[in-house]
Amino acid sequence: MSILARIKANGGEVIRDEWRMILRPGCLKPDAIAWLQQPRIRAALHAEIWPLAPDWEERAAIREFDGGQDRETAEREAYREVLVRALP
Protein backbone atom coordinates (compact mmCIF):
# COMPACT_ATOMS: atom_id res chain seq x y z
CA MET A 1 0.00 0.00 0.00
CA SER A 2 1.35 3.43 -0.91
CA ILE A 3 2.11 6.03 1.72
CA LEU A 4 -0.63 8.28 0.36
CA ALA A 5 -3.14 5.41 0.47
CA ARG A 6 -2.22 4.77 4.13
CA ILE A 7 -2.80 8.43 4.95
CA LYS A 8 -6.16 8.47 3.15
CA ALA A 9 -7.23 5.22 4.83
CA ASN A 10 -6.86 6.99 8.17
CA GLY A 11 -8.83 10.05 7.11
CA GLY A 12 -5.78 12.15 6.34
CA GLU A 13 -5.01 14.16 3.26
CA VAL A 14 -1.88 15.50 1.59
CA ILE A 15 -2.15 18.64 -0.48
CA ARG A 16 0.54 19.80 -2.88
CA ASP A 17 1.02 23.56 -3.09
CA GLU A 18 3.62 24.05 -5.80
CA TRP A 19 6.61 22.14 -4.36
CA ARG A 20 5.35 22.16 -0.77
CA MET A 21 3.29 19.46 0.93
CA ILE A 22 0.60 20.15 3.49
CA LEU A 23 -0.56 17.28 5.69
CA ARG A 24 -4.08 17.32 7.08
CA PRO A 25 -3.75 14.47 9.56
CA GLY A 26 -7.38 13.47 9.99
CA CYS A 27 -7.32 10.51 12.40
CA LEU A 28 -3.61 9.76 12.07
CA LYS A 29 -2.09 8.79 15.39
CA PRO A 30 0.95 10.67 16.73
CA ASP A 31 3.27 7.73 15.97
CA ALA A 32 2.07 7.71 12.34
CA ILE A 33 2.72 11.45 12.06
CA ALA A 34 6.19 10.94 13.54
CA TRP A 35 6.83 8.19 10.95
CA LEU A 36 5.77 10.57 8.15
CA GLN A 37 8.24 13.18 9.38
CA GLN A 38 11.24 10.92 8.78
CA PRO A 39 13.27 12.40 5.89
CA ARG A 40 13.26 9.13 3.90
CA ILE A 41 9.49 8.69 4.23
CA ARG A 42 8.81 12.37 3.57
CA ALA A 43 10.90 12.23 0.37
CA ALA A 44 9.07 9.10 -0.80
CA LEU A 45 5.69 10.72 -0.13
CA HIS A 46 6.77 13.88 -1.92
CA ALA A 47 7.78 11.84 -4.98
CA GLU A 48 4.50 9.93 -4.78
CA ILE A 49 2.32 13.03 -4.88
CA TRP A 50 4.57 14.92 -7.31
CA PRO A 51 6.75 12.75 -9.58
CA LEU A 52 8.96 15.75 -10.44
CA ALA A 53 9.95 16.21 -6.78
CA PRO A 54 13.33 14.41 -7.02
CA ASP A 55 14.33 16.55 -10.01
CA TRP A 56 13.15 19.68 -8.19
CA GLU A 57 15.16 18.77 -5.07
CA GLU A 58 18.30 18.28 -7.15
CA ARG A 59 17.85 21.57 -9.03
CA ALA A 60 17.13 23.47 -5.80
CA ALA A 61 20.24 22.05 -4.13
CA ILE A 62 22.42 22.98 -7.10
CA ARG A 63 21.00 26.51 -7.13
CA GLU A 64 21.51 26.91 -3.38
CA PHE A 65 24.95 25.37 -2.90
CA ASP A 66 26.64 25.89 -6.24
CA GLY A 67 24.71 28.97 -7.35
CA GLY A 68 24.77 30.77 -4.01
CA GLN A 69 21.02 31.43 -3.92
CA ASP A 70 19.22 31.56 -0.61
CA ARG A 71 17.03 28.50 0.00
CA GLU A 72 13.70 30.20 -0.68
CA THR A 73 14.88 31.61 -4.01
CA ALA A 74 16.55 28.34 -4.99
CA GLU A 75 13.37 26.35 -4.32
CA ARG A 76 11.13 28.81 -6.16
CA GLU A 77 13.41 29.06 -9.21
CA ALA A 78 13.96 25.29 -9.29
CA TYR A 79 10.19 24.81 -9.31
CA ARG A 80 9.85 27.09 -12.32
CA GLU A 81 12.77 25.40 -14.06
CA VAL A 82 11.39 21.89 -13.53
CA LEU A 83 7.96 22.89 -14.79
CA VAL A 84 9.41 24.43 -17.95
CA ARG A 85 11.56 21.36 -18.58
CA ALA A 86 8.52 19.10 -18.15
CA LEU A 87 6.53 20.88 -20.87
CA PRO A 88 6.22 18.92 -24.12
JOSUL-V651722 format. One record per residue. N is the residue number from 0. BURIAL is + if it has 9 or more other C-alpha atoms within 8 Angstrom, else -. Layout:
N_BURIAL + N_BURIAL
//
This chain:
0_- + 1_- + 2_- + 3_+ + 4_- + 5_+ + 6_+ + 7_+ + 8_- + 9_+ + 10_+ + 11_+ + 12_+ + 13_+ + 14_- + 15_+ + 16_- + 17_- + 18_+ + 19_- + 20_+ + 21_- + 22_- + 23_- + 24_+ + 25_- + 26_- + 27_+ + 28_- + 29_- + 30_- + 31_- + 32_+ + 33_- + 34_- + 35_- + 36_- + 37_- + 38_- + 39_- + 40_+ + 41_+ + 42_- + 43_- + 44_+ + 45_+ + 46_+ + 47_+ + 48_- + 49_- + 50_- + 51_- + 52_+ + 53_- + 54_- + 55_+ + 56_+ + 57_- + 58_+ + 59_+ + 60_+ + 61_+ + 62_+ + 63_+ + 64_- + 65_- + 66_- + 67_- + 68_+ + 69_- + 70_- + 71_- + 72_- + 73_+ + 74_+ + 75_- + 76_+ + 77_+ + 78_+ + 79_- + 80_- + 81_+ + 82_- + 83_- + 84_- + 85_- + 86_- + 87_-
//
